[in-house]
Amino acid sequence: MTDHNPPAAARHLRAAIAAIDAEFGPGYAAQHPDLIAALVQSATIEAAVATGHDAHQEALGMAQSLTSQICETLLRLKPKFFGG
């Protein structure tokens, strides 16, 4: 990884420290590693949920498209199956 694209955990760590220090004052995060850990864990869980949601939305869109294509094909083949 490059410095321009650090691993997600490193980004979450930096963001947690910055957020804690912004909220409670400089150096507060360093004195409370348990709070850092909780925020990193929360950010990681939130990112995983967002990824799962995005994957679900993509799969749902594909399923809707395939269903539409299947229905259109069946309607075109209907005369061959049932005469007409």
PDB file of N, CA, C and O in Angstrom:
ATOM      1  N   MET A   1       0.837  -1.183   0.000  1.00  0.00           N
ATOM      2  CA  MET A   1       0.000   0.000   0.000  1.00  0.00           C
ATOM      3  C   MET A   1       0.881   1.245   0.000  1.00  0.00           C
ATOM      4  O   MET A   1       1.995   1.239   0.524  1.00  0.00           O
ATOM      5  N   THR A   2       0.369   2.283  -0.585  1.00  0.00           N
ATOM      6  CA  THR A   2       1.103   3.534  -0.609  1.00  0.00           C
ATOM      7  C   THR A   2       0.592   4.440   0.504  1.00  0.00           C
ATOM      8  O   THR A   2      -0.442   4.170   1.114  1.00  0.00           O
ATOM      9  N   ASP A   3       1.322   5.507   0.758  1.00  0.00           N
ATOM     10  CA  ASP A   3       0.869   6.478   1.757  1.00  0.00           C
ATOM     11  C   ASP A   3      -0.410   7.171   1.321  1.00  0.00           C
ATOM     12  O   ASP A   3      -1.155   7.692   2.150  1.00  0.00           O
ATOM     13  N   HIS A   4      -0.665   7.176   0.005  1.00  0.00           N
ATOM     14  CA  HIS A   4      -1.852   7.841  -0.514  1.00  0.00           C
ATOM     15  C   HIS A   4      -3.099   6.977  -0.360  1.00  0.00           C
ATOM     16  O   HIS A   4      -4.219   7.485  -0.425  1.00  0.00           O
ATOM     17  N   ASN A   5      -2.913   5.675  -0.157  1.00  0.00           N
ATOM     18  CA  ASN A   5      -4.042   4.774  -0.025  1.00  0.00           C
ATOM     19  C   ASN A   5      -3.773   3.791   1.120  1.00  0.00           C
ATOM     20  O   ASN A   5      -3.530   2.609   0.877  1.00  0.00           O
ATOM     21  N   PRO A   6      -3.817   4.277   2.371  1.00  0.00           N
ATOM     22  CA  PRO A   6      -3.532   3.393   3.498  1.00  0.00           C
ATOM     23  C   PRO A   6      -4.649   2.368   3.682  1.00  0.00           C
ATOM     24  O   PRO A   6      -5.766   2.569   3.204  1.00  0.00           O
ATOM     25  N   PRO A   7      -4.345   1.274   4.373  1.00  0.00           N
ATOM     26  CA  PRO A   7      -5.383   0.271   4.644  1.00  0.00           C
ATOM     27  C   PRO A   7      -6.561   0.909   5.407  1.00  0.00           C
ATOM     28  O   PRO A   7      -6.402   1.921   6.089  1.00  0.00           O
ATOM     29  N   ALA A   8      -7.710   0.304   5.275  1.00  0.00           N
ATOM     30  CA  ALA A   8      -8.910   0.850   5.914  1.00  0.00           C
ATOM     31  C   ALA A   8      -8.729   0.991   7.419  1.00  0.00           C
ATOM     32  O   ALA A   8      -9.166   1.982   8.005  1.00  0.00           O
ATOM     33  N   ALA A   9      -8.094   0.019   8.046  1.00  0.00           N
ATOM     34  CA  ALA A   9      -7.907   0.092   9.495  1.00  0.00           C
ATOM     35  C   ALA A   9      -7.092   1.317   9.886  1.00  0.00           C
ATOM     36  O   ALA A   9      -7.389   1.967  10.888  1.00  0.00           O
ATOM     37  N   ALA A  10      -6.070   1.635   9.103  1.00  0.00           N
ATOM     38  CA  ALA A  10      -5.252   2.816   9.395  1.00  0.00           C
ATOM     39  C   ALA A  10      -6.069   4.091   9.228  1.00  0.00           C
ATOM     40  O   ALA A  10      -5.939   5.027  10.016  1.00  0.00           O
ATOM     41  N   ARG A  11      -6.910   4.124   8.199  1.00  0.00           N
ATOM     42  CA  ARG A  11      -7.770   5.305   7.996  1.00  0.00           C
ATOM     43  C   ARG A  11      -8.742   5.457   9.158  1.00  0.00           C
ATOM     44  O   ARG A  11      -8.963   6.563   9.652  1.00  0.00           O
ATOM     45  N   HIS A  12      -9.325   4.333   9.594  1.00  0.00           N
ATOM     46  CA  HIS A  12     -10.268   4.373  10.714  1.00  0.00           C
ATOM     47  C   HIS A  12      -9.551   4.824  11.989  1.00  0.00           C
ATOM     48  O   HIS A  12     -10.105   5.592  12.775  1.00  0.00           O
ATOM     49  N   LEU A  13      -8.334   4.353  12.191  1.00  0.00           N
ATOM     50  CA  LEU A  13      -7.561   4.725  13.373  1.00  0.00           C
ATOM     51  C   LEU A  13      -7.304   6.233  13.381  1.00  0.00           C
ATOM     52  O   LEU A  13      -7.541   6.905  14.385  1.00  0.00           O
ATOM     53  N   ARG A  14      -6.822   6.752  12.264  1.00  0.00           N
ATOM     54  CA  ARG A  14      -6.543   8.196  12.182  1.00  0.00           C
ATOM     55  C   ARG A  14      -7.811   9.021  12.400  1.00  0.00           C
ATOM     56  O   ARG A  14      -7.802  10.031  13.104  1.00  0.00           O
ATOM     57  N   ALA A  15      -8.886   8.574  11.789  1.00  0.00           N
ATOM     58  CA  ALA A  15     -10.153   9.301  11.924  1.00  0.00           C
ATOM     59  C   ALA A  15     -10.659   9.261  13.364  1.00  0.00           C
ATOM     60  O   ALA A  15     -11.174  10.258  13.870  1.00  0.00           O
ATOM     61  N   ALA A  16     -10.515   8.114  14.025  1.00  0.00           N
ATOM     62  CA  ALA A  16     -10.970   7.987  15.412  1.00  0.00           C
ATOM     63  C   ALA A  16     -10.169   8.911  16.324  1.00  0.00           C
ATOM     64  O   ALA A  16     -10.743   9.608  17.160  1.00  0.00           O
ATOM     65  N   ILE A  17      -8.853   8.919  16.169  1.00  0.00           N
ATOM     66  CA  ILE A  17      -8.009   9.789  16.998  1.00  0.00           C
ATOM     67  C   ILE A  17      -8.368  11.252  16.763  1.00  0.00           C
ATOM     68  O   ILE A  17      -8.504  12.021  17.715  1.00  0.00           O
ATOM     69  N   ALA A  18      -8.522  11.633  15.510  1.00  0.00           N
ATOM     70  CA  ALA A  18      -8.869  13.026  15.195  1.00  0.00           C
ATOM     71  C   ALA A  18     -10.229  13.400  15.780  1.00  0.00           C
ATOM     72  O   ALA A  18     -10.395  14.492  16.325  1.00  0.00           O
ATOM     73  N   ALA A  19     -11.193  12.501  15.668  1.00  0.00           N
ATOM     74  CA  ALA A  19     -12.539  12.792  16.177  1.00  0.00           C
ATOM     75  C   ALA A  19     -12.543  12.908  17.700  1.00  0.00           C
ATOM     76  O   ALA A  19     -13.177  13.807  18.253  1.00  0.00           O
ATOM     77  N   ILE A  20     -11.849  12.018  18.368  1.00  0.00           N
ATOM     78  CA  ILE A  20     -11.797  12.051  19.837  1.00  0.00           C
ATOM     79  C   ILE A  20     -11.108  13.333  20.312  1.00  0.00           C
ATOM     80  O   ILE A  20     -11.609  14.025  21.198  1.00  0.00           O
ATOM     81  N   ASP A  21      -9.961  13.639  19.714  1.00  0.00           N
ATOM     82  CA  ASP A  21      -9.243  14.848  20.118  1.00  0.00           C
ATOM     83  C   ASP A  21     -10.041  16.108  19.799  1.00  0.00           C
ATOM     84  O   ASP A  21      -9.987  17.083  20.549  1.00  0.00           O
ATOM     85  N   ALA A  22     -10.773  16.095  18.701  1.00  0.00           N
ATOM     86  CA  ALA A  22     -11.598  17.245  18.355  1.00  0.00           C
ATOM     87  C   ALA A  22     -12.731  17.434  19.358  1.00  0.00           C
ATOM     88  O   ALA A  22     -13.109  18.560  19.683  1.00  0.00           O
ATOM     89  N   GLU A  23     -13.255  16.332  19.833  1.00  0.00           N
ATOM     90  CA  GLU A  23     -14.386  16.388  20.764  1.00  0.00           C
ATOM     91  C   GLU A  23     -13.958  16.702  22.202  1.00  0.00           C
ATOM     92  O   GLU A  23     -14.618  17.477  22.895  1.00  0.00           O
ATOM     93  N   PHE A  24     -12.847  16.094  22.646  1.00  0.00           N
ATOM     94  CA  PHE A  24     -12.468  16.185  24.054  1.00  0.00           C
ATOM     95  C   PHE A  24     -11.172  16.949  24.324  1.00  0.00           C
ATOM     96  O   PHE A  24     -10.803  17.163  25.479  1.00  0.00           O
ATOM     97  N   GLY A  25     -10.494  17.354  23.273  1.00  0.00           N
ATOM     98  CA  GLY A  25      -9.267  18.113  23.445  1.00  0.00           C
ATOM     99  C   GLY A  25      -8.041  17.326  23.006  1.00  0.00           C
ATOM    100  O   GLY A  25      -8.055  16.095  23.018  1.00  0.00           O
ATOM    101  N   PRO A  26      -6.987  18.027  22.622  1.00  0.00           N
ATOM    102  CA  PRO A  26      -5.762  17.377  22.145  1.00  0.00           C
ATOM    103  C   PRO A  26      -5.176  16.413  23.177  1.00  0.00           C
ATOM    104  O   PRO A  26      -5.084  16.729  24.363  1.00  0.00           O
ATOM    105  N   GLY A  27      -4.785  15.243  22.703  1.00  0.00           N
ATOM    106  CA  GLY A  27      -4.154  14.249  23.558  1.00  0.00           C
ATOM    107  C   GLY A  27      -5.117  13.327  24.289  1.00  0.00           C
ATOM    108  O   GLY A  27      -4.692  12.340  24.889  1.00  0.00           O
ATOM    109  N   TYR A  28      -6.407  13.635  24.244  1.00  0.00           N
ATOM    110  CA  TYR A  28      -7.380  12.809  24.963  1.00  0.00           C
ATOM    111  C   TYR A  28      -7.396  11.389  24.419  1.00  0.00           C
ATOM    112  O   TYR A  28      -7.492  10.429  25.184  1.00  0.00           O
ATOM    113  N   ALA A  29      -7.301  11.253  23.101  1.00  0.00           N
ATOM    114  CA  ALA A  29      -7.326   9.921  22.487  1.00  0.00           C
ATOM    115  C   ALA A  29      -6.161   9.072  22.979  1.00  0.00           C
ATOM    116  O   ALA A  29      -6.341   7.896  23.297  1.00  0.00           O
ATOM    117  N   ALA A  30      -4.963   9.663  23.045  1.00  0.00           N
ATOM    118  CA  ALA A  30      -3.784   8.918  23.485  1.00  0.00           C
ATOM    119  C   ALA A  30      -3.941   8.419  24.919  1.00  0.00           C
ATOM    120  O   ALA A  30      -3.385   7.382  25.281  1.00  0.00           O
ATOM    121  N   GLN A  31      -4.686   9.142  25.722  1.00  0.00           N
ATOM    122  CA  GLN A  31      -4.913   8.750  27.118  1.00  0.00           C
ATOM    123  C   GLN A  31      -6.047   7.731  27.264  1.00  0.00           C
ATOM    124  O   GLN A  31      -6.237   7.164  28.341  1.00  0.00           O
ATOM    125  N   HIS A  32      -6.798   7.498  26.185  1.00  0.00           N
ATOM    126  CA  HIS A  32      -7.967   6.607  26.247  1.00  0.00           C
ATOM    127  C   HIS A  32      -7.974   5.647  25.043  1.00  0.00           C
ATOM    128  O   HIS A  32      -8.831   5.758  24.166  1.00  0.00           O
ATOM    129  N   PRO A  33      -7.026   4.717  25.004  1.00  0.00           N
ATOM    130  CA  PRO A  33      -6.961   3.785  23.869  1.00  0.00           C
ATOM    131  C   PRO A  33      -8.205   2.918  23.726  1.00  0.00           C
ATOM    132  O   PRO A  33      -8.523   2.464  22.627  1.00  0.00           O
ATOM    133  N   ASP A  34      -8.912   2.685  24.835  1.00  0.00           N
ATOM    134  CA  ASP A  34     -10.153   1.910  24.751  1.00  0.00           C
ATOM    135  C   ASP A  34     -11.198   2.637  23.916  1.00  0.00           C
ATOM    136  O   ASP A  34     -11.970   2.007  23.192  1.00  0.00           O
ATOM    137  N   LEU A  35     -11.222   3.954  24.016  1.00  0.00           N
ATOM    138  CA  LEU A  35     -12.158   4.742  23.215  1.00  0.00           C
ATOM    139  C   LEU A  35     -11.765   4.703  21.747  1.00  0.00           C
ATOM    140  O   LEU A  35     -12.627   4.622  20.872  1.00  0.00           O
ATOM    141  N   ILE A  36     -10.469   4.761  21.476  1.00  0.00           N
ATOM    142  CA  ILE A  36      -9.985   4.635  20.096  1.00  0.00           C
ATOM    143  C   ILE A  36     -10.427   3.287  19.525  1.00  0.00           C
ATOM    144  O   ILE A  36     -10.968   3.215  18.422  1.00  0.00           O
ATOM    145  N   ALA A  37     -10.188   2.220  20.295  1.00  0.00           N
ATOM    146  CA  ALA A  37     -10.539   0.874  19.827  1.00  0.00           C
ATOM    147  C   ALA A  37     -12.027   0.754  19.533  1.00  0.00           C
ATOM    148  O   ALA A  37     -12.421   0.143  18.539  1.00  0.00           O
ATOM    149  N   ALA A  38     -12.853   1.336  20.396  1.00  0.00           N
ATOM    150  CA  ALA A  38     -14.302   1.263  20.191  1.00  0.00           C
ATOM    151  C   ALA A  38     -14.713   1.995  18.917  1.00  0.00           C
ATOM    152  O   ALA A  38     -15.559   1.510  18.166  1.00  0.00           O
ATOM    153  N   LEU A  39     -14.115   3.164  18.672  1.00  0.00           N
ATOM    154  CA  LEU A  39     -14.474   3.906  17.462  1.00  0.00           C
ATOM    155  C   LEU A  39     -13.968   3.216  16.198  1.00  0.00           C
ATOM    156  O   LEU A  39     -14.649   3.216  15.173  1.00  0.00           O
ATOM    157  N   VAL A  40     -12.772   2.627  16.269  1.00  0.00           N
ATOM    158  CA  VAL A  40     -12.256   1.893  15.107  1.00  0.00           C
ATOM    159  C   VAL A  40     -13.153   0.693  14.815  1.00  0.00           C
ATOM    160  O   VAL A  40     -13.484   0.424  13.660  1.00  0.00           O
ATOM    161  N   GLN A  41     -13.539  -0.020  15.855  1.00  0.00           N
ATOM    162  CA  GLN A  41     -14.434  -1.170  15.665  1.00  0.00           C
ATOM    163  C   GLN A  41     -15.772  -0.729  15.080  1.00  0.00           C
ATOM    164  O   GLN A  41     -16.302  -1.377  14.177  1.00  0.00           O
ATOM    165  N   SER A  42     -16.311   0.360  15.588  1.00  0.00           N
ATOM    166  CA  SER A  42     -17.581   0.873  15.083  1.00  0.00           C
ATOM    167  C   SER A  42     -17.475   1.271  13.611  1.00  0.00           C
ATOM    168  O   SER A  42     -18.364   0.966  12.815  1.00  0.00           O
ATOM    169  N   ALA A  43     -16.393   1.949  13.254  1.00  0.00           N
ATOM    170  CA  ALA A  43     -16.197   2.364  11.862  1.00  0.00           C
ATOM    171  C   ALA A  43     -16.041   1.163  10.950  1.00  0.00           C
ATOM    172  O   ALA A  43     -16.543   1.162   9.826  1.00  0.00           O
ATOM    173  N   THR A  44     -15.346   0.136  11.429  1.00  0.00           N
ATOM    174  CA  THR A  44     -15.159  -1.074  10.634  1.00  0.00           C
ATOM    175  C   THR A  44     -16.488  -1.789  10.414  1.00  0.00           C
ATOM    176  O   THR A  44     -16.776  -2.243   9.306  1.00  0.00           O
ATOM    177  N   ILE A  45     -17.279  -1.889  11.446  1.00  0.00           N
ATOM    178  CA  ILE A  45     -18.598  -2.519  11.327  1.00  0.00           C
ATOM    179  C   ILE A  45     -19.480  -1.717  10.376  1.00  0.00           C
ATOM    180  O   ILE A  45     -20.167  -2.288   9.529  1.00  0.00           O
ATOM    181  N   GLU A  46     -19.459  -0.398  10.517  1.00  0.00           N
ATOM    182  CA  GLU A  46     -20.260   0.454   9.630  1.00  0.00           C
ATOM    183  C   GLU A  46     -19.844   0.279   8.171  1.00  0.00           C
ATOM    184  O   GLU A  46     -20.697   0.218   7.285  1.00  0.00           O
ATOM    185  N   ALA A  47     -18.551   0.199   7.922  1.00  0.00           N
ATOM    186  CA  ALA A  47     -18.065   0.010   6.551  1.00  0.00           C
ATOM    187  C   ALA A  47     -18.487  -1.357   6.011  1.00  0.00           C
ATOM    188  O   ALA A  47     -18.851  -1.476   4.841  1.00  0.00           O
ATOM    189  N   ALA A  48     -18.441  -2.388   6.857  1.00  0.00           N
ATOM    190  CA  ALA A  48     -18.852  -3.715   6.411  1.00  0.00           C
ATOM    191  C   ALA A  48     -20.343  -3.750   6.081  1.00  0.00           C
ATOM    192  O   ALA A  48     -20.749  -4.360   5.092  1.00  0.00           O
ATOM    193  N   VAL A  49     -21.139  -3.108   6.897  1.00  0.00           N
ATOM    194  CA  VAL A  49     -22.583  -3.053   6.643  1.00  0.00           C
ATOM    195  C   VAL A  49     -22.860  -2.303   5.344  1.00  0.00           C
ATOM    196  O   VAL A  49     -23.700  -2.726   4.549  1.00  0.00           O
ATOM    197  N   ALA A  50     -22.162  -1.199   5.128  1.00  0.00           N
ATOM    198  CA  ALA A  50     -22.358  -0.430   3.896  1.00  0.00           C
ATOM    199  C   ALA A  50     -21.967  -1.257   2.679  1.00  0.00           C
ATOM    200  O   ALA A  50     -22.648  -1.212   1.655  1.00  0.00           O
ATOM    201  N   THR A  51     -20.879  -2.011   2.780  1.00  0.00           N
ATOM    202  CA  THR A  51     -20.447  -2.870   1.676  1.00  0.00           C
ATOM    203  C   THR A  51     -21.497  -3.942   1.399  1.00  0.00           C
ATOM    204  O   THR A  51     -21.829  -4.210   0.244  1.00  0.00           O
ATOM    205  N   GLY A  52     -22.013  -4.550   2.455  1.00  0.00           N
ATOM    206  CA  GLY A  52     -23.062  -5.560   2.294  1.00  0.00           C
ATOM    207  C   GLY A  52     -24.315  -4.976   1.675  1.00  0.00           C
ATOM    208  O   GLY A  52     -24.954  -5.608   0.833  1.00  0.00           O
ATOM    209  N   HIS A  53     -24.667  -3.770   2.091  1.00  0.00           N
ATOM    210  CA  HIS A  53     -25.852  -3.114   1.538  1.00  0.00           C
ATOM    211  C   HIS A  53     -25.657  -2.845   0.049  1.00  0.00           C
ATOM    212  O   HIS A  53     -26.556  -3.088  -0.756  1.00  0.00           O
ATOM    213  N   ASP A  54     -24.485  -2.346  -0.308  1.00  0.00           N
ATOM    214  CA  ASP A  54     -24.200  -2.072  -1.719  1.00  0.00           C
ATOM    215  C   ASP A  54     -24.259  -3.346  -2.556  1.00  0.00           C
ATOM    216  O   ASP A  54     -24.799  -3.341  -3.662  1.00  0.00           O
ATOM    217  N   ALA A  55     -23.700  -4.440  -2.027  1.00  0.00           N
ATOM    218  CA  ALA A  55     -23.724  -5.714  -2.745  1.00  0.00           C
ATOM    219  C   ALA A  55     -25.159  -6.208  -2.894  1.00  0.00           C
ATOM    220  O   ALA A  55     -25.535  -6.735  -3.941  1.00  0.00           O
ATOM    221  N   HIS A  56     -25.952  -6.038  -1.852  1.00  0.00           N
ATOM    222  CA  HIS A  56     -27.361  -6.457  -1.902  1.00  0.00           C
ATOM    223  C   HIS A  56     -28.110  -5.652  -2.955  1.00  0.00           C
ATOM    224  O   HIS A  56     -28.876  -6.216  -3.737  1.00  0.00           O
ATOM    225  N   GLN A  57     -27.898  -4.340  -2.983  1.00  0.00           N
ATOM    226  CA  GLN A  57     -28.571  -3.494  -3.970  1.00  0.00           C
ATOM    227  C   GLN A  57     -28.176  -3.894  -5.387  1.00  0.00           C
ATOM    228  O   GLN A  57     -29.021  -3.925  -6.281  1.00  0.00           O
ATOM    229  N   GLU A  58     -26.905  -4.198  -5.594  1.00  0.00           N
ATOM    230  CA  GLU A  58     -26.444  -4.618  -6.920  1.00  0.00           C
ATOM    231  C   GLU A  58     -27.083  -5.942  -7.323  1.00  0.00           C
ATOM    232  O   GLU A  58     -27.535  -6.101  -8.457  1.00  0.00           O
ATOM    233  N   ALA A  59     -27.120  -6.889  -6.391  1.00  0.00           N
ATOM    234  CA  ALA A  59     -27.732  -8.191  -6.681  1.00  0.00           C
ATOM    235  C   ALA A  59     -29.227  -8.035  -6.954  1.00  0.00           C
ATOM    236  O   ALA A  59     -29.767  -8.682  -7.852  1.00  0.00           O
ATOM    237  N   LEU A  60     -29.887  -7.189  -6.190  1.00  0.00           N
ATOM    238  CA  LEU A  60     -31.315  -6.956  -6.396  1.00  0.00           C
ATOM    239  C   LEU A  60     -31.573  -6.357  -7.779  1.00  0.00           C
ATOM    240  O   LEU A  60     -32.511  -6.760  -8.467  1.00  0.00           O
ATOM    241  N   GLY A  61     -30.750  -5.408  -8.181  1.00  0.00           N
ATOM    242  CA  GLY A  61     -30.889  -4.809  -9.509  1.00  0.00           C
ATOM    243  C   GLY A  61     -30.702  -5.831 -10.610  1.00  0.00           C
ATOM    244  O   GLY A  61     -31.440  -5.833 -11.595  1.00  0.00           O
ATOM    245  N   MET A  62     -29.710  -6.706 -10.446  1.00  0.00           N
ATOM    246  CA  MET A  62     -29.480  -7.750 -11.444  1.00  0.00           C
ATOM    247  C   MET A  62     -30.654  -8.723 -11.490  1.00  0.00           C
ATOM    248  O   MET A  62     -31.071  -9.147 -12.567  1.00  0.00           O
ATOM    249  N   ALA A  63     -31.185  -9.075 -10.324  1.00  0.00           N
ATOM    250  CA  ALA A  63     -32.325  -9.993 -10.279  1.00  0.00           C
ATOM    251  C   ALA A  63     -33.546  -9.378 -10.958  1.00  0.00           C
ATOM    252  O   ALA A  63     -34.269 -10.067 -11.678  1.00  0.00           O
ATOM    253  N   GLN A  64     -33.776  -8.098 -10.734  1.00  0.00           N
ATOM    254  CA  GLN A  64     -34.915  -7.429 -11.374  1.00  0.00           C
ATOM    255  C   GLN A  64     -34.742  -7.388 -12.886  1.00  0.00           C
ATOM    256  O   GLN A  64     -35.699  -7.589 -13.633  1.00  0.00           O
ATOM    257  N   SER A  65     -33.528  -7.129 -13.330  1.00  0.00           N
ATOM    258  CA  SER A  65     -33.257  -7.093 -14.769  1.00  0.00           C
ATOM    259  C   SER A  65     -33.462  -8.467 -15.393  1.00  0.00           C
ATOM    260  O   SER A  65     -34.088  -8.591 -16.445  1.00  0.00           O
ATOM    261  N   LEU A  66     -32.937  -9.489 -14.746  1.00  0.00           N
ATOM    262  CA  LEU A  66     -33.102 -10.853 -15.271  1.00  0.00           C
ATOM    263  C   LEU A  66     -34.561 -11.274 -15.280  1.00  0.00           C
ATOM    264  O   LEU A  66     -35.020 -11.907 -16.230  1.00  0.00           O
ATOM    265  N   THR A  67     -35.286 -10.931 -14.238  1.00  0.00           N
ATOM    266  CA  THR A  67     -36.711 -11.270 -14.185  1.00  0.00           C
ATOM    267  C   THR A  67     -37.463 -10.604 -15.329  1.00  0.00           C
ATOM    268  O   THR A  67     -38.315 -11.225 -15.964  1.00  0.00           O
ATOM    269  N   SER A  68     -37.153  -9.366 -15.583  1.00  0.00           N
ATOM    270  CA  SER A  68     -37.790  -8.644 -16.678  1.00  0.00           C
ATOM    271  C   SER A  68     -37.474  -9.300 -18.022  1.00  0.00           C
ATOM    272  O   SER A  68     -38.360  -9.467 -18.860  1.00  0.00           O
ATOM    273  N   GLN A  69     -36.220  -9.667 -18.222  1.00  0.00           N
ATOM    274  CA  GLN A  69     -35.829 -10.315 -19.472  1.00  0.00           C
ATOM    275  C   GLN A  69     -36.510 -11.677 -19.634  1.00  0.00           C
ATOM    276  O   GLN A  69     -36.926 -12.034 -20.736  1.00  0.00           O
ATOM    277  N   ILE A  70     -36.624 -12.425 -18.555  1.00  0.00           N
ATOM    278  CA  ILE A  70     -37.286 -13.739 -18.614  1.00  0.00           C
ATOM    279  C   ILE A  70     -38.760 -13.570 -18.961  1.00  0.00           C
ATOM    280  O   ILE A  70     -39.297 -14.314 -19.782  1.00  0.00           O
ATOM    281  N   CYS A  71     -39.416 -12.591 -18.335  1.00  0.00           N
ATOM    282  CA  CYS A  71     -40.840 -12.361 -18.615  1.00  0.00           C
ATOM    283  C   CYS A  71     -41.050 -11.942 -20.067  1.00  0.00           C
ATOM    284  O   CYS A  71     -41.983 -12.410 -20.721  1.00  0.00           O
ATOM    285  N   GLU A  72     -40.188 -11.064 -20.572  1.00  0.00           N
ATOM    286  CA  GLU A  72     -40.303 -10.646 -21.967  1.00  0.00           C
ATOM    287  C   GLU A  72     -40.109 -11.826 -22.914  1.00  0.00           C
ATOM    288  O   GLU A  72     -40.825 -11.951 -23.907  1.00  0.00           O
ATOM    289  N   THR A  73     -39.152 -12.684 -22.612  1.00  0.00           N
ATOM    290  CA  THR A  73     -38.893 -13.859 -23.450  1.00  0.00           C
ATOM    291  C   THR A  73     -40.084 -14.811 -23.415  1.00  0.00           C
ATOM    292  O   THR A  73     -40.494 -15.332 -24.452  1.00  0.00           O
ATOM    293  N   LEU A  74     -40.639 -15.039 -22.229  1.00  0.00           N
ATOM    294  CA  LEU A  74     -41.801 -15.925 -22.121  1.00  0.00           C
ATOM    295  C   LEU A  74     -42.995 -15.373 -22.898  1.00  0.00           C
ATOM    296  O   LEU A  74     -43.725 -16.133 -23.535  1.00  0.00           O
ATOM    297  N   LEU A  75     -43.194 -14.067 -22.850  1.00  0.00           N
ATOM    298  CA  LEU A  75     -44.300 -13.475 -23.600  1.00  0.00           C
ATOM    299  C   LEU A  75     -44.094 -13.632 -25.101  1.00  0.00           C
ATOM    300  O   LEU A  75     -45.054 -13.854 -25.838  1.00  0.00           O
ATOM    301  N   ARG A  76     -42.840 -13.518 -25.563  1.00  0.00           N
ATOM    302  CA  ARG A  76     -42.569 -13.719 -26.996  1.00  0.00           C
ATOM    303  C   ARG A  76     -42.763 -15.181 -27.390  1.00  0.00           C
ATOM    304  O   ARG A  76     -43.163 -15.468 -28.519  1.00  0.00           O
ATOM    305  N   LEU A  77     -42.485 -16.102 -26.480  1.00  0.00           N
ATOM    306  CA  LEU A  77     -42.600 -17.537 -26.793  1.00  0.00           C
ATOM    307  C   LEU A  77     -44.009 -18.084 -26.541  1.00  0.00           C
ATOM    308  O   LEU A  77     -44.316 -19.206 -26.942  1.00  0.00           O
ATOM    309  N   LYS A  78     -44.844 -17.317 -25.895  1.00  0.00           N
ATOM    310  CA  LYS A  78     -46.208 -17.749 -25.549  1.00  0.00           C
ATOM    311  C   LYS A  78     -46.967 -18.319 -26.744  1.00  0.00           C
ATOM    312  O   LYS A  78     -47.587 -19.375 -26.616  1.00  0.00           O
ATOM    313  N   PRO A  79     -46.940 -17.659 -27.898  1.00  0.00           N
ATOM    314  CA  PRO A  79     -47.664 -18.217 -29.040  1.00  0.00           C
ATOM    315  C   PRO A  79     -47.141 -19.592 -29.453  1.00  0.00           C
ATOM    316  O   PRO A  79     -47.917 -20.441 -29.893  1.00  0.00           O
ATOM    317  N   LYS A  80     -45.855 -19.816 -29.319  1.00  0.00           N
ATOM    318  CA  LYS A  80     -45.298 -21.123 -29.686  1.00  0.00           C
ATOM    319  C   LYS A  80     -45.724 -22.200 -28.716  1.00  0.00           C
ATOM    320  O   LYS A  80     -45.912 -23.353 -29.102  1.00  0.00           O
ATOM    321  N   PHE A  81     -45.880 -21.823 -27.441  1.00  0.00           N
ATOM    322  CA  PHE A  81     -46.290 -22.802 -26.434  1.00  0.00           C
ATOM    323  C   PHE A  81     -47.786 -23.100 -26.496  1.00  0.00           C
ATOM    324  O   PHE A  81     -48.202 -24.249 -26.344  1.00  0.00           O
ATOM    325  N   PHE A  82     -48.590 -22.064 -26.718  1.00  0.00           N
ATOM    326  CA  PHE A  82     -50.039 -22.207 -26.601  1.00  0.00           C
ATOM    327  C   PHE A  82     -50.781 -21.954 -27.892  1.00  0.00           C
ATOM    328  O   PHE A  82     -52.012 -21.922 -27.904  1.00  0.00           O
ATOM    329  N   GLY A  83     -50.054 -21.774 -28.979  1.00  0.00           N
ATOM    330  CA  GLY A  83     -50.700 -21.470 -30.267  1.00  0.00           C
ATOM    331  C   GLY A  83     -51.091 -20.006 -30.316  1.00  0.00           C
ATOM    332  O   GLY A  83     -51.063 -19.295 -29.312  1.00  0.00           O
ATOM    333  N   GLY A  84     -51.433 -19.604 -31.441  1.00  0.00           N
ATOM    334  CA  GLY A  84     -51.853 -18.220 -31.472  1.00  0.00           C
ATOM    335  C   GLY A  84     -51.565 -17.611 -32.734  1.00  0.00           C
ATOM    336  O   GLY A  84     -51.858 -16.432 -32.932  1.00  0.00           O
TER     337      GLY A  84
END
